[in-house]
Amino acid sequence: MKYDGAEWKNATEKQTLTYTWYMQDKDGKEITFEKSGKVIYLSAKDIDSLVTLQCDVSKG
């Protein structure tokens, strides 16, 4: 879905990129993280204290 400024409409664009997300804790250790896609949503339960997120974008 996408918002055109007045209402939500079905998105017609085709996704041509792959978004791979990684999470590291405050000490730089990788944390299991299973979110994917262009946009992700986090909540307080996703973060213990301080984290770093990395997103690799590739054509695929």
C-alpha distance matrix in Angstrom:
0.0 3.8 6.9 9.8 12.5 12.9 10.0 6.3 5.5 4.5 4.9 8.6 10.1 12.1 12.8 16.5 17.4 18.3 18.0 20.9 21.5 25.0 26.5 30.1 32.2 34.5 37.1 35.0 34.9 31.8 29.9 28.2 24.4 22.0 18.6 16.8 13.8 12.9 12.1 14.4 15.5 19.2 21.4 25.2 26.0 24.5 27.1 30.8 32.1 31.2 29.0 28.0 24.7 24.6 21.9 23.2 21.1 22.4 21.9 21.7
3.8 0.0 3.8 6.4 9.2 10.4 8.3 5.5 5.5 6.3 5.6 9.1 10.1 12.9 13.5 16.9 17.7 19.0 18.6 21.7 22.1 25.6 27.0 30.5 32.5 34.5 37.2 35.1 35.4 32.6 31.0 29.6 25.8 23.8 20.1 18.2 15.0 13.1 12.3 15.1 16.1 19.8 22.1 25.7 27.1 25.5 27.7 31.4 32.3 31.1 29.0 27.8 24.6 24.5 21.8 23.2 21.0 22.5 22.1 22.6
6.9 3.8 0.0 3.8 5.6 6.9 5.6 4.4 6.2 8.8 8.9 12.1 13.3 16.4 17.1 20.3 20.9 22.3 21.5 24.5 24.6 27.9 29.0 32.3 34.0 35.6 38.6 36.7 37.3 34.7 33.0 31.9 28.2 26.4 22.7 21.1 18.1 15.9 14.5 17.1 17.5 21.0 22.9 26.3 28.1 26.9 28.7 32.5 33.0 31.9 30.2 29.1 26.2 26.4 24.0 25.7 23.6 25.5 25.2 26.0
9.8 6.4 3.8 0.0 3.8 5.6 5.9 6.5 7.3 10.2 10.2 12.5 13.7 17.2 18.4 21.3 22.3 24.2 23.8 27.0 27.3 30.7 31.9 35.1 37.0 38.4 41.4 39.4 40.2 37.6 36.2 35.2 31.4 29.7 26.0 24.1 20.8 18.4 17.5 20.3 21.0 24.4 26.4 29.8 31.6 30.3 32.1 35.8 36.1 34.8 33.1 31.8 28.9 28.8 26.3 27.7 25.3 27.0 26.4 27.4
12.5 9.2 5.6 3.8 0.0 3.8 6.1 8.2 10.2 13.5 13.7 16.2 17.3 20.8 21.7 24.5 25.1 26.8 25.9 29.0 28.8 31.9 32.8 35.8 37.3 38.5 41.6 40.0 40.9 38.6 37.1 36.4 32.7 31.2 27.5 26.1 23.0 20.4 18.9 21.4 21.6 24.6 26.3 29.4 31.6 30.6 32.1 35.7 35.7 34.5 33.2 32.1 29.5 29.8 27.7 29.5 27.4 29.4 29.2 30.4
12.9 10.4 6.9 5.6 3.8 0.0 3.8 7.2 9.5 13.2 14.5 17.1 18.9 22.3 23.5 26.7 27.5 29.1 28.3 31.4 31.2 34.4 35.1 38.2 39.6 41.0 44.2 42.6 43.3 41.0 39.2 38.2 34.5 32.8 29.2 27.9 24.9 22.7 21.1 23.4 23.2 26.3 27.6 30.8 32.8 32.2 33.9 37.4 37.7 36.8 35.6 34.8 32.2 32.6 30.5 32.3 30.2 32.1 31.7 32.6
10.0 8.3 5.6 5.9 6.1 3.8 0.0 3.8 6.4 10.1 12.1 14.9 17.1 20.3 21.6 25.0 25.9 27.3 26.7 29.6 29.6 32.9 33.7 37.0 38.5 40.1 43.3 41.6 42.1 39.5 37.5 36.2 32.5 30.6 27.0 25.7 22.8 21.1 19.5 21.6 21.5 24.8 26.1 29.4 31.2 30.5 32.5 36.2 36.8 36.1 34.7 34.0 31.2 31.7 29.4 31.1 29.1 30.8 30.3 30.8
6.3 5.5 4.4 6.5 8.2 7.2 3.8 0.0 3.8 7.0 9.0 12.2 14.4 17.3 18.4 22.0 22.9 24.1 23.6 26.5 26.6 29.9 31.0 34.4 36.1 38.0 41.0 39.1 39.3 36.6 34.6 33.1 29.4 27.2 23.7 22.4 19.5 18.1 16.6 18.7 18.9 22.3 23.9 27.4 28.8 27.9 30.2 33.9 34.8 34.1 32.4 31.7 28.8 29.1 26.7 28.3 26.3 27.9 27.4 27.6
5.5 5.5 6.2 7.3 10.2 9.5 6.4 3.8 0.0 3.8 6.3 9.0 11.7 14.7 16.4 19.9 21.4 22.9 23.0 26.1 26.8 30.3 31.8 35.4 37.4 39.4 42.2 40.1 40.2 37.2 35.4 33.7 30.0 27.5 24.1 22.3 19.2 17.9 17.2 19.7 20.4 24.1 26.0 29.7 30.8 29.6 32.1 35.8 36.8 36.0 34.0 33.0 29.7 29.6 26.9 28.0 25.6 26.7 25.7 25.8
4.5 6.3 8.8 10.2 13.5 13.2 10.1 7.0 3.8 0.0 3.8 6.3 9.3 11.7 13.6 17.2 19.0 20.4 20.9 24.0 25.1 28.7 30.5 34.2 36.4 38.8 41.3 39.0 38.8 35.7 33.9 31.9 28.2 25.5 22.3 20.2 17.0 16.2 16.2 18.6 19.9 23.7 25.9 29.6 30.3 28.9 31.5 35.2 36.6 35.7 33.3 32.2 28.8 28.4 25.4 26.2 23.7 24.4 23.2 22.8
4.9 5.6 8.9 10.2 13.7 14.5 12.1 9.0 6.3 3.8 0.0 3.8 5.8 8.4 10.2 13.7 15.5 17.2 17.9 21.2 22.6 26.3 28.4 32.0 34.5 36.8 39.2 36.7 36.7 33.5 32.0 30.2 26.6 24.0 20.7 18.1 14.7 13.5 14.0 17.0 18.9 22.7 25.3 29.0 29.8 27.9 30.4 34.1 35.3 34.0 31.5 30.0 26.5 25.7 22.5 23.0 20.3 21.0 19.7 19.6
8.6 9.1 12.1 12.5 16.2 17.1 14.9 12.2 9.0 6.3 3.8 0.0 3.8 6.5 9.5 12.5 15.1 17.3 18.7 22.2 24.1 27.9 30.3 34.0 36.7 39.1 41.2 38.5 38.5 35.2 34.0 32.1 28.5 25.9 22.7 19.8 16.3 15.2 16.5 19.6 21.9 25.7 28.5 32.3 32.8 30.7 33.2 36.9 38.1 36.7 33.9 32.1 28.5 27.3 23.8 23.8 20.7 20.7 18.8 18.5
10.1 10.1 13.3 13.7 17.3 18.9 17.1 14.4 11.7 9.3 5.8 3.8 0.0 3.8 6.5 9.1 11.6 14.3 15.9 19.5 21.6 25.4 28.1 31.6 34.5 36.8 38.8 35.9 36.0 32.8 31.9 30.2 26.7 24.3 21.2 17.9 14.3 12.8 14.8 18.2 21.0 24.6 27.8 31.4 32.0 29.6 31.8 35.5 36.5 34.8 31.8 29.7 26.1 24.5 21.0 20.6 17.3 17.2 15.2 15.4
12.1 12.9 16.4 17.2 20.8 22.3 20.3 17.3 14.7 11.7 8.4 6.5 3.8 0.0 3.8 6.2 9.2 11.7 14.0 17.4 20.0 23.8 26.7 30.3 33.4 36.0 37.6 34.6 34.4 31.0 30.3 28.4 25.1 22.5 19.7 16.2 12.9 12.2 14.8 17.9 21.0 24.5 27.8 31.4 31.6 28.9 31.2 34.9 36.0 34.3 31.1 29.0 25.2 23.4 19.7 18.8 15.5 14.8 12.6 12.1
12.8 13.5 17.1 18.4 21.7 23.5 21.6 18.4 16.4 13.6 10.2 9.5 6.5 3.8 0.0 3.8 5.8 8.0 10.2 13.7 16.3 20.1 23.1 26.6 29.8 32.4 34.0 30.8 30.6 27.3 26.7 24.9 21.6 19.2 16.5 12.9 9.6 9.0 12.1 15.1 18.5 21.8 25.2 28.7 28.8 25.9 28.1 31.7 32.8 31.0 27.7 25.4 21.7 19.7 16.0 15.1 11.9 11.4 9.7 9.4
16.5 16.9 20.3 21.3 24.5 26.7 25.0 22.0 19.9 17.2 13.7 12.5 9.1 6.2 3.8 0.0 3.8 6.9 10.0 13.3 16.4 20.0 23.3 26.6 30.0 32.5 33.8 30.4 30.3 27.1 27.0 25.3 22.4 20.3 18.0 14.2 11.3 10.7 14.3 17.1 20.8 23.8 27.4 30.6 30.7 27.5 29.4 32.8 33.8 31.7 28.2 25.6 21.9 19.4 15.6 13.9 10.4 8.9 6.4 6.4
17.4 17.7 20.9 22.3 25.1 27.5 25.9 22.9 21.4 19.0 15.5 15.1 11.6 9.2 5.8 3.8 0.0 3.8 6.5 9.9 13.0 16.4 19.8 23.0 26.5 28.9 30.1 26.7 26.7 23.5 23.6 22.3 19.4 17.7 15.4 11.7 9.2 8.5 12.3 14.8 18.6 21.3 25.0 28.0 28.1 24.7 26.4 29.7 30.5 28.3 24.7 22.0 18.3 15.7 11.9 10.1 6.6 5.6 4.6 5.6
18.3 19.0 22.3 24.2 26.8 29.1 27.3 24.1 22.9 20.4 17.2 17.3 14.3 11.7 8.0 6.9 3.8 0.0 3.8 6.5 9.9 13.3 16.8 20.0 23.5 26.2 27.2 23.9 23.5 20.2 20.2 18.7 15.9 14.2 12.4 8.7 7.2 7.8 11.4 13.1 16.9 19.2 22.8 25.7 25.4 22.0 23.7 26.8 27.9 25.8 22.2 19.7 16.0 13.4 9.8 8.0 5.7 5.2 6.0 5.8
18.0 18.6 21.5 23.8 25.9 28.3 26.7 23.6 23.0 20.9 17.9 18.7 15.9 14.0 10.2 10.0 6.5 3.8 0.0 3.8 6.5 10.0 13.3 16.7 20.1 22.7 24.0 20.7 20.6 17.3 17.2 16.0 13.0 11.8 9.6 6.4 5.3 5.8 8.8 10.0 13.7 15.7 19.4 22.2 22.1 18.5 20.0 23.2 24.2 22.1 18.5 16.0 12.3 10.0 6.4 5.8 4.8 6.7 9.0 9.5
20.9 21.7 24.5 27.0 29.0 31.4 29.6 26.5 26.1 24.0 21.2 22.2 19.5 17.4 13.7 13.3 9.9 6.5 3.8 0.0 3.8 6.8 10.4 13.7 17.2 20.1 21.0 17.7 17.1 13.8 13.8 12.6 10.1 9.4 8.2 6.0 7.2 8.7 10.8 10.7 14.0 15.1 18.6 20.9 20.4 16.7 18.1 20.9 22.1 20.0 16.3 14.0 10.5 8.2 5.5 5.2 6.5 8.3 11.2 11.3
21.5 22.1 24.6 27.3 28.8 31.2 29.6 26.6 26.8 25.1 22.6 24.1 21.6 20.0 16.3 16.4 13.0 9.9 6.5 3.8 0.0 3.8 6.9 10.4 13.7 16.6 17.8 14.8 14.4 11.2 10.9 10.3 7.4 7.9 6.7 6.2 8.2 9.4 10.1 9.0 11.7 12.1 15.5 17.5 17.1 13.3 14.4 17.2 18.3 16.2 12.6 10.5 7.0 5.7 4.5 6.5 8.9 11.5 14.7 15.0
25.0 25.6 27.9 30.7 31.9 34.4 32.9 29.9 30.3 28.7 26.3 27.9 25.4 23.8 20.1 20.0 16.4 13.3 10.0 6.8 3.8 0.0 3.8 6.9 10.4 13.4 14.3 11.2 10.6 7.5 7.7 8.0 6.3 8.5 8.6 9.4 11.9 13.1 13.4 11.6 13.5 12.9 15.8 16.9 16.3 12.5 12.8 15.1 16.0 13.9 10.1 8.2 5.7 5.1 6.4 8.3 11.5 14.1 17.5 17.9
26.5 27.0 29.0 31.9 32.8 35.1 33.7 31.0 31.8 30.5 28.4 30.3 28.1 26.7 23.1 23.3 19.8 16.8 13.3 10.4 6.9 3.8 0.0 3.8 6.8 9.9 11.3 8.8 8.4 5.9 5.5 7.2 6.2 9.4 9.8 11.7 14.4 15.3 14.8 12.3 13.2 11.5 13.8 14.2 13.7 10.0 9.6 11.5 12.3 10.3 6.6 5.7 4.7 6.4 9.0 11.6 14.9 17.7 21.1 21.6
30.1 30.5 32.3 35.1 35.8 38.2 37.0 34.4 35.4 34.2 32.0 34.0 31.6 30.3 26.6 26.6 23.0 20.0 16.7 13.7 10.4 6.9 3.8 0.0 3.8 6.7 7.5 5.2 5.2 4.4 5.4 8.7 9.1 12.7 13.5 15.5 18.1 18.9 18.3 15.9 16.4 14.2 15.8 15.4 14.9 11.7 10.1 10.8 10.9 8.7 5.6 5.2 6.6 8.4 11.7 14.0 17.6 20.3 23.9 24.6
32.2 32.5 34.0 37.0 37.3 39.6 38.5 36.1 37.4 36.4 34.5 36.7 34.5 33.4 29.8 30.0 26.5 23.5 20.1 17.2 13.7 10.4 6.8 3.8 0.0 3.8 5.4 5.3 5.4 6.5 6.5 10.2 11.1 14.8 15.8 18.2 20.9 21.7 20.6 17.8 17.5 14.6 15.4 14.1 13.7 11.1 8.6 8.2 7.9 6.3 4.6 6.5 9.1 11.7 15.1 17.6 21.1 24.0 27.6 28.2
34.5 34.5 35.6 38.4 38.5 41.0 40.1 38.0 39.4 38.8 36.8 39.1 36.8 36.0 32.4 32.5 28.9 26.2 22.7 20.1 16.6 13.4 9.9 6.7 3.8 0.0 3.8 5.6 7.5 9.7 10.3 14.0 14.8 18.5 19.1 21.4 23.8 24.1 22.8 20.2 19.7 16.7 17.2 15.4 15.7 13.6 10.4 9.4 7.5 5.3 5.5 7.3 10.9 13.5 17.1 19.7 23.2 26.3 29.9 30.9
37.1 37.2 38.6 41.4 41.6 44.2 43.3 41.0 42.2 41.3 39.2 41.2 38.8 37.6 34.0 33.8 30.1 27.2 24.0 21.0 17.8 14.3 11.3 7.5 5.4 3.8 0.0 3.8 5.6 9.0 10.6 14.4 15.9 19.7 20.8 23.0 25.6 26.1 25.3 22.8 22.7 19.8 20.5 18.8 18.5 16.4 13.5 12.1 10.8 9.1 8.8 9.7 12.9 14.8 18.4 20.5 24.2 26.8 30.6 31.5
35.0 35.1 36.7 39.4 40.0 42.6 41.6 39.1 40.1 39.0 36.7 38.5 35.9 34.6 30.8 30.4 26.7 23.9 20.7 17.7 14.8 11.2 8.8 5.2 5.3 5.6 3.8 0.0 3.8 6.4 9.0 12.6 13.9 17.5 18.6 20.3 22.8 23.4 23.0 20.8 21.3 18.9 20.2 19.2 18.9 16.1 13.8 13.4 12.6 10.2 8.4 8.0 10.6 11.7 15.2 16.9 20.7 23.2 26.9 27.9
34.9 35.4 37.3 40.2 40.9 43.3 42.1 39.3 40.2 38.8 36.7 38.5 36.0 34.4 30.6 30.3 26.7 23.5 20.6 17.1 14.4 10.6 8.4 5.2 5.4 7.5 5.6 3.8 0.0 3.8 6.4 9.9 12.0 15.6 17.4 19.4 22.3 23.5 23.2 20.7 21.1 18.7 19.9 19.0 17.9 15.2 13.5 12.8 13.1 11.6 9.6 9.8 11.6 12.7 15.9 17.4 21.1 23.4 27.0 27.4
31.8 32.6 34.7 37.6 38.6 41.0 39.5 36.6 37.2 35.7 33.5 35.2 32.8 31.0 27.3 27.1 23.5 20.2 17.3 13.8 11.2 7.5 5.9 4.4 6.5 9.7 9.0 6.4 3.8 0.0 3.8 6.7 8.6 12.1 14.0 15.9 19.0 20.4 20.3 17.9 18.7 16.7 18.3 18.0 16.7 13.5 12.7 13.0 14.0 12.5 9.7 9.4 10.0 10.7 13.4 14.8 18.4 20.5 24.0 24.1
29.9 31.0 33.0 36.2 37.1 39.2 37.5 34.6 35.4 33.9 32.0 34.0 31.9 30.3 26.7 27.0 23.6 20.2 17.2 13.8 10.9 7.7 5.5 5.4 6.5 10.3 10.6 9.0 6.4 3.8 0.0 3.8 6.0 9.6 11.8 14.4 17.7 19.5 18.9 16.0 16.3 14.1 15.3 15.0 13.3 10.2 10.0 10.5 12.3 11.7 9.1 9.9 10.1 11.6 13.9 15.8 19.2 21.4 24.7 24.6
28.2 29.6 31.9 35.2 36.4 38.2 36.2 33.1 33.7 31.9 30.2 32.1 30.2 28.4 24.9 25.3 22.3 18.7 16.0 12.6 10.3 8.0 7.2 8.7 10.2 14.0 14.4 12.6 9.9 6.7 3.8 0.0 3.8 6.6 9.6 12.3 16.0 18.4 17.9 15.0 15.5 13.8 15.2 15.6 13.3 10.3 11.4 12.4 14.9 14.7 12.0 12.5 11.7 12.8 14.1 15.8 18.7 20.6 23.5 22.9
24.4 25.8 28.2 31.4 32.7 34.5 32.5 29.4 30.0 28.2 26.6 28.5 26.7 25.1 21.6 22.4 19.4 15.9 13.0 10.1 7.4 6.3 6.2 9.1 11.1 14.8 15.9 13.9 12.0 8.6 6.0 3.8 0.0 3.8 6.0 8.9 12.4 14.8 14.2 11.2 12.0 10.8 12.8 14.0 12.2 8.7 10.5 12.6 15.0 14.4 11.4 11.5 9.7 10.9 11.6 13.6 16.2 18.3 21.2 20.7
22.0 23.8 26.4 29.7 31.2 32.8 30.6 27.2 27.5 25.5 24.0 25.9 24.3 22.5 19.2 20.3 17.7 14.2 11.8 9.4 7.9 8.5 9.4 12.7 14.8 18.5 19.7 17.5 15.6 12.1 9.6 6.6 3.8 0.0 3.8 6.6 10.3 13.3 12.9 10.2 11.5 11.3 13.5 15.5 13.5 10.5 13.1 15.6 18.1 17.7 14.7 14.6 12.2 12.7 12.4 14.0 15.7 17.5 19.8 18.8
18.6 20.1 22.7 26.0 27.5 29.2 27.0 23.7 24.1 22.3 20.7 22.7 21.2 19.7 16.5 18.0 15.4 12.4 9.6 8.2 6.7 8.6 9.8 13.5 15.8 19.1 20.8 18.6 17.4 14.0 11.8 9.6 6.0 3.8 0.0 3.8 7.1 9.9 9.2 6.5 8.3 9.1 12.0 14.6 13.5 10.4 13.0 16.2 18.3 17.5 14.5 14.1 11.0 11.6 10.6 12.6 13.9 16.0 18.2 17.6
16.8 18.2 21.1 24.1 26.1 27.9 25.7 22.4 22.3 20.2 18.1 19.8 17.9 16.2 12.9 14.2 11.7 8.7 6.4 6.0 6.2 9.4 11.7 15.5 18.2 21.4 23.0 20.3 19.4 15.9 14.4 12.3 8.9 6.6 3.8 0.0 3.8 7.0 7.7 6.7 9.7 11.6 14.9 17.8 17.1 13.9 16.3 19.5 21.3 20.1 16.8 15.5 12.0 11.5 9.3 10.6 11.0 12.8 14.7 14.1
13.8 15.0 18.1 20.8 23.0 24.9 22.8 19.5 19.2 17.0 14.7 16.3 14.3 12.9 9.6 11.3 9.2 7.2 5.3 7.2 8.2 11.9 14.4 18.1 20.9 23.8 25.6 22.8 22.3 19.0 17.7 16.0 12.4 10.3 7.1 3.8 0.0 3.8 5.5 6.5 10.1 12.9 16.4 19.6 19.4 16.4 18.7 22.2 23.6 22.1 18.9 17.3 13.6 12.7 9.7 10.7 9.9 11.7 13.0 12.7
12.9 13.1 15.9 18.4 20.4 22.7 21.1 18.1 17.9 16.2 13.5 15.2 12.8 12.2 9.0 10.7 8.5 7.8 5.8 8.7 9.4 13.1 15.3 18.9 21.7 24.1 26.1 23.4 23.5 20.4 19.5 18.4 14.8 13.3 9.9 7.0 3.8 0.0 3.8 6.7 10.3 13.3 17.0 20.2 20.7 17.7 19.5 23.1 24.0 22.2 19.1 17.1 13.4 12.3 9.2 10.4 8.9 11.3 12.5 13.2
12.1 12.3 14.5 17.5 18.9 21.1 19.5 16.6 17.2 16.2 14.0 16.5 14.8 14.8 12.1 14.3 12.3 11.4 8.8 10.8 10.1 13.4 14.8 18.3 20.6 22.8 25.3 23.0 23.2 20.3 18.9 17.9 14.2 12.9 9.2 7.7 5.5 3.8 0.0 3.8 6.9 10.2 13.7 17.0 17.9 15.2 17.1 20.8 21.7 20.2 17.5 16.1 12.6 12.7 10.4 12.7 12.0 14.8 16.3 17.0
14.4 15.1 17.1 20.3 21.4 23.4 21.6 18.7 19.7 18.6 17.0 19.6 18.2 17.9 15.1 17.1 14.8 13.1 10.0 10.7 9.0 11.6 12.3 15.9 17.8 20.2 22.8 20.8 20.7 17.9 16.0 15.0 11.2 10.2 6.5 6.7 6.5 6.7 3.8 0.0 3.8 6.7 10.3 13.6 14.2 11.5 13.6 17.3 18.5 17.4 14.8 14.1 10.9 11.9 10.5 13.3 13.7 16.6 18.6 18.8
15.5 16.1 17.5 21.0 21.6 23.2 21.5 18.9 20.4 19.9 18.9 21.9 21.0 21.0 18.5 20.8 18.6 16.9 13.7 14.0 11.7 13.5 13.2 16.4 17.5 19.7 22.7 21.3 21.1 18.7 16.3 15.5 12.0 11.5 8.3 9.7 10.1 10.3 6.9 3.8 0.0 3.8 6.9 10.5 11.4 9.4 11.7 15.4 16.7 16.2 14.3 14.4 12.0 13.9 13.4 16.6 17.3 20.3 22.3 22.6
19.2 19.8 21.0 24.4 24.6 26.3 24.8 22.3 24.1 23.7 22.7 25.7 24.6 24.5 21.8 23.8 21.3 19.2 15.7 15.1 12.1 12.9 11.5 14.2 14.6 16.7 19.8 18.9 18.7 16.7 14.1 13.8 10.8 11.3 9.1 11.6 12.9 13.3 10.2 6.7 3.8 0.0 3.8 6.9 8.0 6.0 8.0 11.7 13.0 12.9 11.5 12.5 10.9 13.6 14.1 17.6 19.0 22.2 24.6 24.9
21.4 22.1 22.9 26.4 26.3 27.6 26.1 23.9 26.0 25.9 25.3 28.5 27.8 27.8 25.2 27.4 25.0 22.8 19.4 18.6 15.5 15.8 13.8 15.8 15.4 17.2 20.5 20.2 19.9 18.3 15.3 15.2 12.8 13.5 12.0 14.9 16.4 17.0 13.7 10.3 6.9 3.8 0.0 3.8 5.4 5.4 7.3 10.4 12.0 12.9 12.5 14.4 13.6 16.8 17.6 21.1 22.7 25.9 28.4 28.5
25.2 25.7 26.3 29.8 29.4 30.8 29.4 27.4 29.7 29.6 29.0 32.3 31.4 31.4 28.7 30.6 28.0 25.7 22.2 20.9 17.5 16.9 14.2 15.4 14.1 15.4 18.8 19.2 19.0 18.0 15.0 15.6 14.0 15.5 14.6 17.8 19.6 20.2 17.0 13.6 10.5 6.9 3.8 0.0 3.8 5.4 5.5 7.6 9.1 10.9 11.5 14.2 14.4 18.0 19.5 23.1 25.1 28.4 31.1 31.4
26.0 27.1 28.1 31.6 31.6 32.8 31.2 28.8 30.8 30.3 29.8 32.8 32.0 31.6 28.8 30.7 28.1 25.4 22.1 20.4 17.1 16.3 13.7 14.9 13.7 15.7 18.5 18.9 17.9 16.7 13.3 13.3 12.2 13.5 13.5 17.1 19.4 20.7 17.9 14.2 11.4 8.0 5.4 3.8 0.0 3.8 5.5 7.0 9.9 12.1 12.2 15.0 15.1 18.4 19.9 23.2 25.4 28.3 31.0 30.9
24.5 25.5 26.9 30.3 30.6 32.2 30.5 27.9 29.6 28.9 27.9 30.7 29.6 28.9 25.9 27.5 24.7 22.0 18.5 16.7 13.3 12.5 10.0 11.7 11.1 13.6 16.4 16.1 15.2 13.5 10.2 10.3 8.7 10.5 10.4 13.9 16.4 17.7 15.2 11.5 9.4 6.0 5.4 5.4 3.8 0.0 3.8 6.8 9.5 10.5 9.5 11.9 11.5 14.7 16.2 19.4 21.7 24.7 27.5 27.4
27.1 27.7 28.7 32.1 32.1 33.9 32.5 30.2 32.1 31.5 30.4 33.2 31.8 31.2 28.1 29.4 26.4 23.7 20.0 18.1 14.4 12.8 9.6 10.1 8.6 10.4 13.5 13.8 13.5 12.7 10.0 11.4 10.5 13.1 13.0 16.3 18.7 19.5 17.1 13.6 11.7 8.0 7.3 5.5 5.5 3.8 0.0 3.8 5.7 6.8 6.7 9.8 10.7 14.2 16.5 19.9 22.5 25.7 28.8 29.2
30.8 31.4 32.5 35.8 35.7 37.4 36.2 33.9 35.8 35.2 34.1 36.9 35.5 34.9 31.7 32.8 29.7 26.8 23.2 20.9 17.2 15.1 11.5 10.8 8.2 9.4 12.1 13.4 12.8 13.0 10.5 12.4 12.6 15.6 16.2 19.5 22.2 23.1 20.8 17.3 15.4 11.7 10.4 7.6 7.0 6.8 3.8 0.0 3.8 6.6 7.8 11.5 13.2 16.7 19.4 22.6 25.5 28.6 31.8 32.1
32.1 32.3 33.0 36.1 35.7 37.7 36.8 34.8 36.8 36.6 35.3 38.1 36.5 36.0 32.8 33.8 30.5 27.9 24.2 22.1 18.3 16.0 12.3 10.9 7.9 7.5 10.8 12.6 13.1 14.0 12.3 14.9 15.0 18.1 18.3 21.3 23.6 24.0 21.7 18.5 16.7 13.0 12.0 9.1 9.9 9.5 5.7 3.8 0.0 3.8 6.7 10.4 12.9 16.6 19.6 22.9 25.9 29.2 32.6 33.3
31.2 31.1 31.9 34.8 34.5 36.8 36.1 34.1 36.0 35.7 34.0 36.7 34.8 34.3 31.0 31.7 28.3 25.8 22.1 20.0 16.2 13.9 10.3 8.7 6.3 5.3 9.1 10.2 11.6 12.5 11.7 14.7 14.4 17.7 17.5 20.1 22.1 22.2 20.2 17.4 16.2 12.9 12.9 10.9 12.1 10.5 6.8 6.6 3.8 0.0 3.8 7.1 10.1 13.6 16.9 20.2 23.2 26.6 30.0 31.1
29.0 29.0 30.2 33.1 33.2 35.6 34.7 32.4 34.0 33.3 31.5 33.9 31.8 31.1 27.7 28.2 24.7 22.2 18.5 16.3 12.6 10.1 6.6 5.6 4.6 5.5 8.8 8.4 9.6 9.7 9.1 12.0 11.4 14.7 14.5 16.8 18.9 19.1 17.5 14.8 14.3 11.5 12.5 11.5 12.2 9.5 6.7 7.8 6.7 3.8 0.0 3.8 6.5 10.0 13.2 16.5 19.6 22.9 26.4 27.4
28.0 27.8 29.1 31.8 32.1 34.8 34.0 31.7 33.0 32.2 30.0 32.1 29.7 29.0 25.4 25.6 22.0 19.7 16.0 14.0 10.5 8.2 5.7 5.2 6.5 7.3 9.7 8.0 9.8 9.4 9.9 12.5 11.5 14.6 14.1 15.5 17.3 17.1 16.1 14.1 14.4 12.5 14.4 14.2 15.0 11.9 9.8 11.5 10.4 7.1 3.8 0.0 3.8 6.7 10.2 13.3 16.4 19.8 23.3 24.6
24.7 24.6 26.2 28.9 29.5 32.2 31.2 28.8 29.7 28.8 26.5 28.5 26.1 25.2 21.7 21.9 18.3 16.0 12.3 10.5 7.0 5.7 4.7 6.6 9.1 10.9 12.9 10.6 11.6 10.0 10.1 11.7 9.7 12.2 11.0 12.0 13.6 13.4 12.6 10.9 12.0 10.9 13.6 14.4 15.1 11.5 10.7 13.2 12.9 10.1 6.5 3.8 0.0 3.8 6.7 10.1 13.1 16.5 19.9 21.1
24.6 24.5 26.4 28.8 29.8 32.6 31.7 29.1 29.6 28.4 25.7 27.3 24.5 23.4 19.7 19.4 15.7 13.4 10.0 8.2 5.7 5.1 6.4 8.4 11.7 13.5 14.8 11.7 12.7 10.7 11.6 12.8 10.9 12.7 11.6 11.5 12.7 12.3 12.7 11.9 13.9 13.6 16.8 18.0 18.4 14.7 14.2 16.7 16.6 13.6 10.0 6.7 3.8 0.0 3.8 6.6 9.8 13.1 16.7 18.1
21.9 21.8 24.0 26.3 27.7 30.5 29.4 26.7 26.9 25.4 22.5 23.8 21.0 19.7 16.0 15.6 11.9 9.8 6.4 5.5 4.5 6.4 9.0 11.7 15.1 17.1 18.4 15.2 15.9 13.4 13.9 14.1 11.6 12.4 10.6 9.3 9.7 9.2 10.4 10.5 13.4 14.1 17.6 19.5 19.9 16.2 16.5 19.4 19.6 16.9 13.2 10.2 6.7 3.8 0.0 3.8 6.3 9.8 13.2 14.7
23.2 23.2 25.7 27.7 29.5 32.3 31.1 28.3 28.0 26.2 23.0 23.8 20.6 18.8 15.1 13.9 10.1 8.0 5.8 5.2 6.5 8.3 11.6 14.0 17.6 19.7 20.5 16.9 17.4 14.8 15.8 15.8 13.6 14.0 12.6 10.6 10.7 10.4 12.7 13.3 16.6 17.6 21.1 23.1 23.2 19.4 19.9 22.6 22.9 20.2 16.5 13.3 10.1 6.6 3.8 0.0 3.8 6.6 10.2 11.9
21.1 21.0 23.6 25.3 27.4 30.2 29.1 26.3 25.6 23.7 20.3 20.7 17.3 15.5 11.9 10.4 6.6 5.7 4.8 6.5 8.9 11.5 14.9 17.6 21.1 23.2 24.2 20.7 21.1 18.4 19.2 18.7 16.2 15.7 13.9 11.0 9.9 8.9 12.0 13.7 17.3 19.0 22.7 25.1 25.4 21.7 22.5 25.5 25.9 23.2 19.6 16.4 13.1 9.8 6.3 3.8 0.0 3.8 7.0 9.2
22.4 22.5 25.5 27.0 29.4 32.1 30.8 27.9 26.7 24.4 21.0 20.7 17.2 14.8 11.4 8.9 5.6 5.2 6.7 8.3 11.5 14.1 17.7 20.3 24.0 26.3 26.8 23.2 23.4 20.5 21.4 20.6 18.3 17.5 16.0 12.8 11.7 11.3 14.8 16.6 20.3 22.2 25.9 28.4 28.3 24.7 25.7 28.6 29.2 26.6 22.9 19.8 16.5 13.1 9.8 6.6 3.8 0.0 3.8 6.0
21.9 22.1 25.2 26.4 29.2 31.7 30.3 27.4 25.7 23.2 19.7 18.8 15.2 12.6 9.7 6.4 4.6 6.0 9.0 11.2 14.7 17.5 21.1 23.9 27.6 29.9 30.6 26.9 27.0 24.0 24.7 23.5 21.2 19.8 18.2 14.7 13.0 12.5 16.3 18.6 22.3 24.6 28.4 31.1 31.0 27.5 28.8 31.8 32.6 30.0 26.4 23.3 19.9 16.7 13.2 10.2 7.0 3.8 0.0 3.7
21.7 22.6 26.0 27.4 30.4 32.6 30.8 27.6 25.8 22.8 19.6 18.5 15.4 12.1 9.4 6.4 5.6 5.8 9.5 11.3 15.0 17.9 21.6 24.6 28.2 30.9 31.5 27.9 27.4 24.1 24.6 22.9 20.7 18.8 17.6 14.1 12.7 13.2 17.0 18.8 22.6 24.9 28.5 31.4 30.9 27.4 29.2 32.1 33.3 31.1 27.4 24.6 21.1 18.1 14.7 11.9 9.2 6.0 3.7 0.0
